């Protein structure tokens, strides 16, 4: 990567760490600097701070089977869910940075929160406390798998070419995520997706996104330090001015008799309409009830729910860890990642903390690759993310002023950088090409890192078996393939068991 090479060469003269902070995080050793780590942490935060707004909209607006909302009460308590989301994300990101010393941040996982809201809490007798109890149980199980060495053994059993394919697939996935979240591409009636809202680029928010992306590309090509962060800050300022003058409001789709607001902002409206400092409400904390969750779902039902959460957490994290490490050139010659055991421990604790905090399972965020693209190489960047999340519990209006259109160009940039690793995959060998191909394309097409990994793993085992090379496949790959088959069929399994 161009930026990484520049970073390494520019810091190669720093042989002796210059401060205790430098020595603690091995900043000079990894070819980075303290300012670069801070910039990288801020870029990661701005790329993922949308979760403080989005997580409450998913889990805070759905009542459980008793009619109660998360945080207590018969009405949604979105400020409490937002504060809890930011608090848990901040504490876990600090833990990842200070202990695992890896440039990866954590927050409430998308997909997992939707599964809880739409599939778990509607079950008869299920409460939000019970659902969060099942999340905490899943975290305990996955933590046991880490301490027994099973999770690391699985990571080591994955062939190197599949790890590269995972990184490339994640690149395409987050690039599509950036384009879609900014509504540069949208769903359509005649085709799965389309350009803009009507097949063309219209609206000031789209202008902000395109302008930010072009600015980021230009600064990157010119090798300007802090290119991604500069672009995010500059386009946020432009967005605030546009909203102040034009009052664009939030995006709303058009209906049969409602014109909607197709020219509005995709998620966060860049305006500060209230005092920027607020005392947080942590009403979601410690509402966890694992016994009640198991009682409501039953032993078999609870097992199915925990297994579904576990498998998604297990492999999403592995893929994200590989993607972040590959983007930061943190993979050694043996394909190992520094402090990988600690990384997996922190991520496992994330599920427990998410359940206890009442904000759904927390997992490693693929948006961390945006900070790595900015130059982050150490845990200091994750510490910066953690501090920013903790501050955001008091500064929710300021966080909400950063629109998707200003932050998501970073995801497109990162997608490009991660895509460059594809030349390391030998597509002339069908045993490599087909599993890698499925891994890469299904991540964006199925909108799931886990689905892409599962398809690649299953195809790898299948091809080796049919070509008479069954003995060359690590036994753990057979187990993983079988688990993924069960995961893909979990809807049918749940229908039979629940």
Secondary structure, DSSP 8 states (H G I E B T S, - for coil): -HHHHHHHHHHTT--S--SHHHHHHTTTTTT--HHHHHHHHHHHHHHHTTHHHHHHHHHSS---TTS--TTSSSS--HHHHHHHHHHHHHHHHHHIIIII--S--EEE-TTHHHHIIIIITTSTT--HHHHHHHHHHHHHHHHHHHHTTHHHHHHHHS-HHHHHHHHHHHHHHHHHHHHHHTTSEEE-SSSSEEETTTSS--SHHHHHHHHHHHHHHHHHHTT-TTHHHHHHHHHHHHHHHHHHHH---B-B---SS---BTTSBSS--S---S-S------TTTT---HHHHHHHHHHHHHHHHHHHHHHHHHHHHHHHHHHHHHHTT-B-TTS-BTTHHHHHHHHHHHHHHHHHTTS--EEE-TTHHHHHHTT--SHHHHHHHHHHHHHHTT-HHHHTTS-HHHHTHHHHHHHHHHHGGGGGS-TTSHHHHHHHHHHHHHHHHTT-HHHHHHHHHHHHHHHHHHTT-GGGS-HHHHHHHHHHHHHHTHHHHHHHH-
